[in-house]
Amino acid sequence: MRSAGLNGNGAMRRLLAKYLREFDQVFDAEDMQILSAAFDKAWEAVQASGVIYAEDKVELVRAILAKHIIAAAKDGERDHSRLRDGALLALAKSNLRSTLR
């Protein structure tokens, strides 16, 4: 389930801009590419999981993923697989999951 306005390649940049005011001073272009890839892969995994979120929770789910990726990257993590996996773990620990279909 996708939320309007958060699709495509600019989704991570928009979330970064929202949650990290001066992200361009913290992350360079290569970092942004890594963070975007981690976010996109995490979101793909959420969609492939079969877990269905209420429409009003989709942006919150994406925000949890983005915030975790940002925090881990600020701590120096640059491996997109570890960023993705950590974000998915953070989401799993949140209390947002709803029942499958």
Biopython code that builds the backbone (N, CA, C, O; Angstrom):
import numpy as np
from Bio.PDB.StructureBuilder import StructureBuilder

atoms = [
    (1, "MET", "N", (0.853, -1.174, 0.000)),
    (1, "MET", "CA", (0.000, 0.000, 0.000)),
    (1, "MET", "C", (0.894, 1.230, 0.000)),
    (1, "MET", "O", (1.761, 1.362, 0.864)),
    (2, "ARG", "N", (0.704, 2.100, -0.922)),
    (2, "ARG", "CA", (1.521, 3.308, -1.009)),
    (2, "ARG", "C", (0.680, 4.530, -0.670)),
    (2, "ARG", "O", (-0.536, 4.550, -0.856)),
    (3, "SER", "N", (1.352, 5.521, -0.180)),
    (3, "SER", "CA", (0.682, 6.758, 0.174)),
    (3, "SER", "C", (0.932, 7.790, -0.916)),
    (3, "SER", "O", (2.049, 7.906, -1.420)),
    (4, "ALA", "N", (-0.074, 8.516, -1.271)),
    (4, "ALA", "CA", (0.071, 9.546, -2.296)),
    (4, "ALA", "C", (1.130, 10.546, -1.874)),
    (4, "ALA", "O", (1.207, 10.931, -0.707)),
    (5, "GLY", "N", (1.936, 10.959, -2.821)),
    (5, "GLY", "CA", (2.954, 11.954, -2.536)),
    (5, "GLY", "C", (4.251, 11.387, -1.996)),
    (5, "GLY", "O", (5.215, 12.129, -1.812)),
    (6, "LEU", "N", (4.298, 10.079, -1.737)),
    (6, "LEU", "CA", (5.508, 9.486, -1.200)),
    (6, "LEU", "C", (6.064, 8.417, -2.125)),
    (6, "LEU", "O", (6.907, 7.624, -1.706)),
    (7, "ASN", "N", (5.620, 8.378, -3.354)),
    (7, "ASN", "CA", (6.095, 7.385, -4.302)),
    (7, "ASN", "C", (7.337, 7.879, -5.014)),
    (7, "ASN", "O", (7.618, 9.077, -5.034)),
    (8, "GLY", "N", (8.077, 6.956, -5.594)),
    (8, "GLY", "CA", (9.173, 7.309, -6.470)),
    (8, "GLY", "C", (10.465, 7.615, -5.763)),
    (8, "GLY", "O", (10.584, 7.481, -4.545)),
    (9, "ASN", "N", (11.438, 8.032, -6.560)),
    (9, "ASN", "CA", (12.803, 8.226, -6.076)),
    (9, "ASN", "C", (12.942, 9.358, -5.071)),
    (9, "ASN", "O", (13.894, 9.354, -4.290)),
    (10, "GLY", "N", (12.051, 10.309, -5.057)),
    (10, "GLY", "CA", (12.181, 11.443, -4.158)),
    (10, "GLY", "C", (11.630, 11.214, -2.768)),
    (10, "GLY", "O", (11.711, 12.105, -1.922)),
    (11, "ALA", "N", (11.068, 10.036, -2.507)),
    (11, "ALA", "CA", (10.412, 9.797, -1.221)),
    (11, "ALA", "C", (11.367, 9.949, -0.049)),
    (11, "ALA", "O", (11.038, 10.611, 0.935)),
    (12, "MET", "N", (12.543, 9.346, -0.140)),
    (12, "MET", "CA", (13.493, 9.432, 0.974)),
    (12, "MET", "C", (13.967, 10.855, 1.159)),
    (12, "MET", "O", (14.087, 11.321, 2.292)),
    (13, "ARG", "N", (14.242, 11.563, 0.065)),
    (13, "ARG", "CA", (14.675, 12.959, 0.201)),
    (13, "ARG", "C", (13.605, 13.803, 0.873)),
    (13, "ARG", "O", (13.927, 14.651, 1.705)),
    (14, "ARG", "N", (12.337, 13.589, 0.531)),
    (14, "ARG", "CA", (11.260, 14.353, 1.171)),
    (14, "ARG", "C", (11.167, 14.023, 2.654)),
    (14, "ARG", "O", (10.980, 14.914, 3.483)),
    (15, "LEU", "N", (11.299, 12.733, 2.988)),
    (15, "LEU", "CA", (11.263, 12.356, 4.399)),
    (15, "LEU", "C", (12.477, 12.888, 5.144)),
    (15, "LEU", "O", (12.357, 13.351, 6.278)),
    (16, "LEU", "N", (13.647, 12.825, 4.511)),
    (16, "LEU", "CA", (14.833, 13.395, 5.137)),
    (16, "LEU", "C", (14.652, 14.890, 5.369)),
    (16, "LEU", "O", (14.984, 15.404, 6.437)),
    (17, "ALA", "N", (14.134, 15.572, 4.381)),
    (17, "ALA", "CA", (13.922, 17.012, 4.520)),
    (17, "ALA", "C", (12.960, 17.304, 5.667)),
    (17, "ALA", "O", (13.110, 18.297, 6.379)),
    (18, "LYS", "N", (11.985, 16.441, 5.834)),
    (18, "LYS", "CA", (10.988, 16.639, 6.889)),
    (18, "LYS", "C", (11.570, 16.361, 8.279)),
    (18, "LYS", "O", (11.279, 17.092, 9.226)),
    (19, "TYR", "N", (12.388, 15.311, 8.408)),
    (19, "TYR", "CA", (12.864, 14.894, 9.719)),
    (19, "TYR", "C", (14.279, 15.324, 10.045)),
    (19, "TYR", "O", (14.713, 15.196, 11.189)),
    (20, "LEU", "N", (14.990, 15.819, 9.087)),
    (20, "LEU", "CA", (16.361, 16.236, 9.307)),
    (20, "LEU", "C", (16.572, 17.535, 8.553)),
    (20, "LEU", "O", (16.957, 17.518, 7.384)),
    (21, "ARG", "N", (16.330, 18.631, 9.190)),
    (21, "ARG", "CA", (16.261, 19.956, 8.564)),
    (21, "ARG", "C", (17.428, 20.265, 7.626)),
    (21, "ARG", "O", (17.208, 20.787, 6.533)),
    (22, "GLU", "N", (18.625, 19.965, 8.016)),
    (22, "GLU", "CA", (19.780, 20.338, 7.201)),
    (22, "GLU", "C", (20.529, 19.091, 6.739)),
    (22, "GLU", "O", (21.749, 18.997, 6.876)),
    (23, "PHE", "N", (19.777, 18.134, 6.189)),
    (23, "PHE", "CA", (20.394, 16.864, 5.821)),
    (23, "PHE", "C", (21.489, 17.002, 4.791)),
    (23, "PHE", "O", (22.417, 16.194, 4.775)),
    (24, "ASP", "N", (21.411, 17.993, 3.937)),
    (24, "ASP", "CA", (22.432, 18.132, 2.900)),
    (24, "ASP", "C", (23.780, 18.537, 3.483)),
    (24, "ASP", "O", (24.807, 18.392, 2.819)),
    (25, "GLN", "N", (23.791, 19.037, 4.698)),
    (25, "GLN", "CA", (25.054, 19.375, 5.346)),
    (25, "GLN", "C", (25.601, 18.191, 6.133)),
    (25, "GLN", "O", (26.764, 18.198, 6.536)),
    (26, "VAL", "N", (24.779, 17.184, 6.352)),
    (26, "VAL", "CA", (25.184, 16.006, 7.094)),
    (26, "VAL", "C", (25.591, 14.884, 6.138)),
    (26, "VAL", "O", (26.579, 14.188, 6.373)),
    (27, "PHE", "N", (24.829, 14.715, 5.068)),
    (27, "PHE", "CA", (25.048, 13.623, 4.126)),
    (27, "PHE", "C", (25.410, 14.169, 2.760)),
    (27, "PHE", "O", (24.802, 15.124, 2.276)),
    (28, "ASP", "N", (26.413, 13.550, 2.139)),
    (28, "ASP", "CA", (26.766, 13.952, 0.779)),
    (28, "ASP", "C", (25.905, 13.166, -0.218)),
    (28, "ASP", "O", (25.063, 12.360, 0.176)),
    (29, "ALA", "N", (26.125, 13.410, -1.494)),
    (29, "ALA", "CA", (25.302, 12.790, -2.538)),
    (29, "ALA", "C", (25.405, 11.268, -2.501)),
    (29, "ALA", "O", (24.405, 10.577, -2.696)),
    (30, "GLU", "N", (26.595, 10.743, -2.254)),
    (30, "GLU", "CA", (26.767, 9.289, -2.184)),
    (30, "GLU", "C", (26.010, 8.712, -0.997)),
    (30, "GLU", "O", (25.372, 7.664, -1.103)),
    (31, "ASP", "N", (26.087, 9.413, 0.149)),
    (31, "ASP", "CA", (25.338, 8.980, 1.330)),
    (31, "ASP", "C", (23.839, 8.969, 1.036)),
    (31, "ASP", "O", (23.134, 8.029, 1.402)),
    (32, "MET", "N", (23.367, 10.003, 0.382)),
    (32, "MET", "CA", (21.943, 10.097, 0.071)),
    (32, "MET", "C", (21.506, 8.944, -0.824)),
    (32, "MET", "O", (20.394, 8.435, -0.686)),
    (33, "GLN", "N", (22.369, 8.539, -1.728)),
    (33, "GLN", "CA", (22.054, 7.415, -2.602)),
    (33, "GLN", "C", (21.925, 6.126, -1.774)),
    (33, "GLN", "O", (21.023, 5.321, -2.004)),
    (34, "ILE", "N", (22.818, 5.947, -0.830)),
    (34, "ILE", "CA", (22.786, 4.769, 0.044)),
    (34, "ILE", "C", (21.526, 4.796, 0.909)),
    (34, "ILE", "O", (20.829, 3.787, 1.024)),
    (35, "LEU", "N", (21.235, 5.944, 1.513)),
    (35, "LEU", "CA", (20.055, 6.056, 2.364)),
    (35, "LEU", "C", (18.778, 5.831, 1.568)),
    (35, "LEU", "O", (17.858, 5.158, 2.032)),
    (36, "SER", "N", (18.729, 6.391, 0.380)),
    (36, "SER", "CA", (17.550, 6.213, -0.470)),
    (36, "SER", "C", (17.367, 4.750, -0.853)),
    (36, "SER", "O", (16.248, 4.238, -0.835)),
    (37, "ALA", "N", (18.457, 4.078, -1.198)),
    (37, "ALA", "CA", (18.377, 2.660, -1.557)),
    (37, "ALA", "C", (17.902, 1.831, -0.363)),
    (37, "ALA", "O", (17.072, 0.936, -0.519)),
    (38, "ALA", "N", (18.424, 2.126, 0.819)),
    (38, "ALA", "CA", (18.016, 1.396, 2.020)),
    (38, "ALA", "C", (16.533, 1.610, 2.298)),
    (38, "ALA", "O", (15.810, 0.668, 2.623)),
    (39, "PHE", "N", (16.090, 2.854, 2.167)),
    (39, "PHE", "CA", (14.680, 3.160, 2.392)),
    (39, "PHE", "C", (13.797, 2.446, 1.375)),
    (39, "PHE", "O", (12.795, 1.833, 1.740)),
    (40, "ASP", "N", (14.168, 2.527, 0.107)),
    (40, "ASP", "CA", (13.370, 1.884, -0.940)),
    (40, "ASP", "C", (13.278, 0.383, -0.725)),
    (40, "ASP", "O", (12.204, -0.200, -0.874)),
    (41, "LYS", "N", (14.399, -0.254, -0.373)),
    (41, "LYS", "CA", (14.401, -1.705, -0.136)),
    (41, "LYS", "C", (13.584, -2.057, 1.111)),
    (41, "LYS", "O", (12.891, -3.075, 1.124)),
    (42, "ALA", "N", (13.656, -1.244, 2.137)),
    (42, "ALA", "CA", (12.858, -1.486, 3.341)),
    (42, "ALA", "C", (11.370, -1.373, 3.019)),
    (42, "ALA", "O", (10.568, -2.192, 3.467)),
    (43, "TRP", "N", (11.011, -0.363, 2.247)),
    (43, "TRP", "CA", (9.602, -0.170, 1.886)),
    (43, "TRP", "C", (9.117, -1.313, 1.007)),
    (43, "TRP", "O", (7.987, -1.776, 1.164)),
    (44, "GLU", "N", (9.955, -1.773, 0.086)),
    (44, "GLU", "CA", (9.601, -2.929, -0.745)),
    (44, "GLU", "C", (9.362, -4.155, 0.121)),
    (44, "GLU", "O", (8.431, -4.919, -0.134)),
    (45, "ALA", "N", (10.185, -4.355, 1.137)),
    (45, "ALA", "CA", (10.024, -5.496, 2.037)),
    (45, "ALA", "C", (8.723, -5.402, 2.814)),
    (45, "ALA", "O", (8.042, -6.409, 3.012)),
    (46, "VAL", "N", (8.372, -4.201, 3.254)),
    (46, "VAL", "CA", (7.103, -4.006, 3.963)),
    (46, "VAL", "C", (5.946, -4.375, 3.039)),
    (46, "VAL", "O", (5.029, -5.095, 3.434)),
    (47, "GLN", "N", (5.998, -3.881, 1.821)),
    (47, "GLN", "CA", (4.916, -4.170, 0.876)),
    (47, "GLN", "C", (4.838, -5.660, 0.552)),
    (47, "GLN", "O", (3.741, -6.201, 0.409)),
    (48, "ALA", "N", (5.969, -6.320, 0.435)),
    (48, "ALA", "CA", (6.006, -7.743, 0.095)),
    (48, "ALA", "C", (5.621, -8.640, 1.270)),
    (48, "ALA", "O", (5.310, -9.816, 1.080)),
    (49, "SER", "N", (5.643, -8.091, 2.476)),
    (49, "SER", "CA", (5.397, -8.895, 3.677)),
    (49, "SER", "C", (3.955, -9.358, 3.810)),
    (49, "SER", "O", (3.679, -10.352, 4.482)),
    (50, "GLY", "N", (3.048, -8.653, 3.181)),
    (50, "GLY", "CA", (1.640, -8.991, 3.321)),
    (50, "GLY", "C", (0.960, -8.288, 4.486)),
    (50, "GLY", "O", (-0.258, -8.382, 4.640)),
    (51, "VAL", "N", (1.730, -7.588, 5.305)),
    (51, "VAL", "CA", (1.139, -6.830, 6.405)),
    (51, "VAL", "C", (0.404, -5.638, 5.808)),
    (51, "VAL", "O", (0.930, -4.928, 4.950)),
    (52, "ILE", "N", (-0.804, -5.436, 6.271)),
    (52, "ILE", "CA", (-1.615, -4.339, 5.753)),
    (52, "ILE", "C", (-1.771, -3.286, 6.839)),
    (52, "ILE", "O", (-2.196, -3.588, 7.955)),
    (53, "TYR", "N", (-1.431, -2.066, 6.509)),
    (53, "TYR", "CA", (-1.572, -0.951, 7.432)),
    (53, "TYR", "C", (-2.765, -0.117, 7.015)),
    (53, "TYR", "O", (-3.055, 0.025, 5.827)),
    (54, "ALA", "N", (-3.446, 0.427, 7.994)),
    (54, "ALA", "CA", (-4.534, 1.354, 7.716)),
    (54, "ALA", "C", (-3.969, 2.525, 6.924)),
    (54, "ALA", "O", (-2.819, 2.918, 7.118)),
    (55, "GLU", "N", (-4.770, 3.070, 6.050)),
    (55, "GLU", "CA", (-4.313, 4.159, 5.173)),
    (55, "GLU", "C", (-3.693, 5.304, 5.974)),
    (55, "GLU", "O", (-2.723, 5.917, 5.529)),
    (56, "ASP", "N", (-4.244, 5.593, 7.144)),
    (56, "ASP", "CA", (-3.713, 6.693, 7.949)),
    (56, "ASP", "C", (-2.402, 6.339, 8.658)),
    (56, "ASP", "O", (-1.796, 7.208, 9.284)),
    (57, "LYS", "N", (-1.956, 5.091, 8.575)),
    (57, "LYS", "CA", (-0.696, 4.674, 9.205)),
    (57, "LYS", "C", (0.457, 4.554, 8.214)),
    (57, "LYS", "O", (1.608, 4.427, 8.631)),
    (58, "VAL", "N", (0.178, 4.592, 6.914)),
    (58, "VAL", "CA", (1.215, 4.354, 5.907)),
    (58, "VAL", "C", (2.337, 5.383, 6.025)),
    (58, "VAL", "O", (3.510, 5.013, 5.997)),
    (59, "GLU", "N", (2.006, 6.644, 6.154)),
    (59, "GLU", "CA", (3.057, 7.663, 6.276)),
    (59, "GLU", "C", (3.845, 7.473, 7.564)),
    (59, "GLU", "O", (5.054, 7.707, 7.587)),
    (60, "LEU", "N", (3.187, 7.058, 8.623)),
    (60, "LEU", "CA", (3.881, 6.804, 9.887)),
    (60, "LEU", "C", (4.848, 5.631, 9.740)),
    (60, "LEU", "O", (5.961, 5.683, 10.265)),
    (61, "VAL", "N", (4.448, 4.591, 9.047)),
    (61, "VAL", "CA", (5.329, 3.454, 8.801)),
    (61, "VAL", "C", (6.567, 3.920, 8.049)),
    (61, "VAL", "O", (7.689, 3.582, 8.426)),
    (62, "ARG", "N", (6.370, 4.684, 7.003)),
    (62, "ARG", "CA", (7.482, 5.184, 6.209)),
    (62, "ARG", "C", (8.372, 6.110, 7.040)),
    (62, "ARG", "O", (9.592, 6.116, 6.876)),
    (63, "ALA", "N", (7.762, 6.886, 7.925)),
    (63, "ALA", "CA", (8.535, 7.774, 8.795)),
    (63, "ALA", "C", (9.403, 6.975, 9.765)),
    (63, "ALA", "O", (10.547, 7.350, 10.022)),
    (64, "ILE", "N", (8.874, 5.883, 10.303)),
    (64, "ILE", "CA", (9.662, 5.032, 11.201)),
    (64, "ILE", "C", (10.879, 4.497, 10.461)),
    (64, "ILE", "O", (11.993, 4.523, 10.985)),
    (65, "LEU", "N", (10.666, 4.012, 9.247)),
    (65, "LEU", "CA", (11.780, 3.512, 8.443)),
    (65, "LEU", "C", (12.817, 4.611, 8.211)),
    (65, "LEU", "O", (14.010, 4.410, 8.437)),
    (66, "ALA", "N", (12.349, 5.770, 7.759)),
    (66, "ALA", "CA", (13.258, 6.873, 7.437)),
    (66, "ALA", "C", (14.023, 7.352, 8.672)),
    (66, "ALA", "O", (15.234, 7.564, 8.610)),
    (67, "LYS", "N", (13.326, 7.521, 9.775)),
    (67, "LYS", "CA", (13.990, 8.012, 10.988)),
    (67, "LYS", "C", (15.065, 7.044, 11.464)),
    (67, "LYS", "O", (16.136, 7.469, 11.898)),
    (68, "HIS", "N", (14.787, 5.754, 11.386)),
    (68, "HIS", "CA", (15.806, 4.795, 11.798)),
    (68, "HIS", "C", (17.015, 4.860, 10.870)),
    (68, "HIS", "O", (18.156, 4.852, 11.332)),
    (69, "ILE", "N", (16.771, 4.922, 9.587)),
    (69, "ILE", "CA", (17.865, 4.987, 8.617)),
    (69, "ILE", "C", (18.700, 6.244, 8.841)),
    (69, "ILE", "O", (19.929, 6.187, 8.803)),
    (70, "ILE", "N", (18.052, 7.358, 9.069)),
    (70, "ILE", "CA", (18.768, 8.611, 9.332)),
    (70, "ILE", "C", (19.624, 8.490, 10.590)),
    (70, "ILE", "O", (20.798, 8.861, 10.590)),
    (71, "ALA", "N", (19.027, 7.971, 11.656)),
    (71, "ALA", "CA", (19.759, 7.860, 12.924)),
    (71, "ALA", "C", (20.969, 6.943, 12.785)),
    (71, "ALA", "O", (22.054, 7.261, 13.271)),
    (72, "ALA", "N", (20.782, 5.813, 12.126)),
    (72, "ALA", "CA", (21.903, 4.881, 11.953)),
    (72, "ALA", "C", (22.984, 5.491, 11.068)),
    (72, "ALA", "O", (24.174, 5.314, 11.327)),
    (73, "ALA", "N", (22.576, 6.203, 10.035)),
    (73, "ALA", "CA", (23.549, 6.843, 9.145)),
    (73, "ALA", "C", (24.300, 7.956, 9.868)),
    (73, "ALA", "O", (25.498, 8.139, 9.650)),
    (74, "LYS", "N", (23.611, 8.695, 10.721)),
    (74, "LYS", "CA", (24.289, 9.732, 11.498)),
    (74, "LYS", "C", (25.326, 9.130, 12.429)),
    (74, "LYS", "O", (26.309, 9.783, 12.779)),
    (75, "ASP", "N", (25.101, 7.858, 12.837)),
    (75, "ASP", "CA", (26.069, 7.150, 13.677)),
    (75, "ASP", "C", (27.167, 6.498, 12.856)),
    (75, "ASP", "O", (28.041, 5.829, 13.406)),
    (76, "GLY", "N", (27.129, 6.688, 11.544)),
    (76, "GLY", "CA", (28.207, 6.213, 10.694)),
    (76, "GLY", "C", (27.907, 4.997, 9.830)),
    (76, "GLY", "O", (28.739, 4.607, 9.011)),
    (77, "GLU", "N", (26.743, 4.395, 9.994)),
    (77, "GLU", "CA", (26.417, 3.207, 9.190)),
    (77, "GLU", "C", (26.177, 3.612, 7.738)),
    (77, "GLU", "O", (25.440, 4.559, 7.461)),
    (78, "ARG", "N", (26.806, 2.886, 6.816)),
    (78, "ARG", "CA", (26.632, 3.177, 5.400)),
    (78, "ARG", "C", (26.299, 1.933, 4.576)),
    (78, "ARG", "O", (26.122, 2.025, 3.362)),
    (79, "ASP", "N", (26.213, 0.779, 5.224)),
    (79, "ASP", "CA", (25.847, -0.432, 4.503)),
    (79, "ASP", "C", (24.327, -0.435, 4.317)),
    (79, "ASP", "O", (23.581, -0.483, 5.294)),
    (80, "HIS", "N", (23.870, -0.382, 3.062)),
    (80, "HIS", "CA", (22.435, -0.228, 2.839)),
    (80, "HIS", "C", (21.642, -1.437, 3.331)),
    (80, "HIS", "O", (20.477, -1.293, 3.702)),
    (81, "SER", "N", (22.244, -2.618, 3.341)),
    (81, "SER", "CA", (21.544, -3.801, 3.854)),
    (81, "SER", "C", (21.339, -3.701, 5.366)),
    (81, "SER", "O", (20.262, -4.023, 5.869)),
    (82, "ARG", "N", (22.356, -3.262, 6.083)),
    (82, "ARG", "CA", (22.205, -3.099, 7.532)),
    (82, "ARG", "C", (21.247, -1.954, 7.861)),
    (82, "ARG", "O", (20.480, -2.040, 8.820)),
    (83, "LEU", "N", (21.292, -0.887, 7.069)),
    (83, "LEU", "CA", (20.346, 0.210, 7.271)),
    (83, "LEU", "C", (18.908, -0.284, 7.053)),
    (83, "LEU", "O", (18.018, 0.013, 7.850)),
    (84, "ARG", "N", (18.692, -1.033, 5.976)),
    (84, "ARG", "CA", (17.370, -1.589, 5.673)),
    (84, "ARG", "C", (16.914, -2.518, 6.786)),
    (84, "ARG", "O", (15.801, -2.387, 7.297)),
    (85, "ASP", "N", (17.782, -3.465, 7.165)),
    (85, "ASP", "CA", (17.399, -4.451, 8.172)),
    (85, "ASP", "C", (17.113, -3.795, 9.525)),
    (85, "ASP", "O", (16.178, -4.184, 10.224)),
    (86, "GLY", "N", (17.916, -2.810, 9.884)),
    (86, "GLY", "CA", (17.680, -2.099, 11.140)),
    (86, "GLY", "C", (16.363, -1.345, 11.127)),
    (86, "GLY", "O", (15.651, -1.306, 12.130)),
    (87, "ALA", "N", (16.043, -0.748, 9.991)),
    (87, "ALA", "CA", (14.775, -0.020, 9.871)),
    (87, "ALA", "C", (13.598, -0.981, 9.979)),
    (87, "ALA", "O", (12.593, -0.669, 10.618)),
    (88, "LEU", "N", (13.723, -2.141, 9.359)),
    (88, "LEU", "CA", (12.647, -3.134, 9.438)),
    (88, "LEU", "C", (12.499, -3.653, 10.865)),
    (88, "LEU", "O", (11.381, -3.893, 11.322)),
    (89, "LEU", "N", (13.606, -3.827, 11.564)),
    (89, "LEU", "CA", (13.545, -4.248, 12.964)),
    (89, "LEU", "C", (12.868, -3.179, 13.821)),
    (89, "LEU", "O", (12.048, -3.492, 14.685)),
    (90, "ALA", "N", (13.219, -1.917, 13.574)),
    (90, "ALA", "CA", (12.587, -0.817, 14.320)),
    (90, "ALA", "C", (11.079, -0.810, 14.068)),
    (90, "ALA", "O", (10.294, -0.581, 14.988)),
    (91, "LEU", "N", (10.678, -1.059, 12.832)),
    (91, "LEU", "CA", (9.252, -1.109, 12.514)),
    (91, "LEU", "C", (8.589, -2.289, 13.219)),
    (91, "LEU", "O", (7.491, -2.154, 13.760)),
    (92, "ALA", "N", (9.249, -3.437, 13.213)),
    (92, "ALA", "CA", (8.692, -4.619, 13.865)),
    (92, "ALA", "C", (8.511, -4.395, 15.366)),
    (92, "ALA", "O", (7.574, -4.919, 15.967)),
    (93, "LYS", "N", (9.402, -3.622, 15.962)),
    (93, "LYS", "CA", (9.314, -3.339, 17.396)),
    (93, "LYS", "C", (8.241, -2.299, 17.710)),
    (93, "LYS", "O", (7.777, -2.192, 18.846)),
    (94, "SER", "N", (7.854, -1.538, 16.690)),
    (94, "SER", "CA", (6.782, -0.568, 16.909)),
    (94, "SER", "C", (5.477, -1.333, 17.056)),
    (94, "SER", "O", (5.429, -2.534, 16.788)),
    (95, "ASN", "N", (4.459, -0.678, 17.462)),
    (95, "ASN", "CA", (3.187, -1.346, 17.694)),
    (95, "ASN", "C", (2.192, -1.009, 16.594)),
    (95, "ASN", "O", (1.012, -0.795, 16.874)),
    (96, "LEU", "N", (2.649, -0.957, 15.342)),
    (96, "LEU", "CA", (1.782, -0.536, 14.246)),
    (96, "LEU", "C", (1.213, -1.675, 13.430)),
    (96, "LEU", "O", (0.267, -1.470, 12.670)),
    (97, "ARG", "N", (1.766, -2.876, 13.567)),
    (97, "ARG", "CA", (1.304, -3.964, 12.715)),
    (97, "ARG", "C", (-0.166, -4.250, 12.960)),
    (97, "ARG", "O", (-0.642, -4.250, 14.095)),
    (98, "SER", "N", (-0.862, -4.490, 11.878)),
    (98, "SER", "CA", (-2.247, -4.905, 11.976)),
    (98, "SER", "C", (-2.327, -6.326, 11.431)),
    (98, "SER", "O", (-1.355, -6.830, 10.869)),
    (99, "THR", "N", (-3.437, -6.951, 11.588)),
    (99, "THR", "CA", (-3.570, -8.325, 11.132)),
    (99, "THR", "C", (-3.554, -8.391, 9.624)),
    (99, "THR", "O", (-3.910, -7.436, 8.934)),
    (100, "LEU", "N", (-3.142, -9.512, 9.138)),
    (100, "LEU", "CA", (-3.153, -9.735, 7.696)),
    (100, "LEU", "C", (-4.589, -9.848, 7.224)),
    (100, "LEU", "O", (-5.431, -10.472, 7.872)),
    (101, "ARG", "N", (-4.844, -9.247, 6.109)),
    (101, "ARG", "CA", (-6.145, -9.273, 5.433)),
    (101, "ARG", "C", (-7.209, -9.740, 6.337)),
    (101, "ARG", "O", (-8.369, -9.824, 5.934)),
]
sb = StructureBuilder()
sb.init_structure("model")
sb.init_model(0)
sb.init_chain("A")
sb.init_seg("    ")
for serial, (resi, resn, name, xyz) in enumerate(atoms, 1):
    if name == "N":
        sb.init_residue(resn, " ", resi, " ")
    sb.init_atom(name, np.array(xyz, "f"), 0.0, 1.0, " ", f" {name:<3s}", serial, name[0])
structure = sb.get_structure()
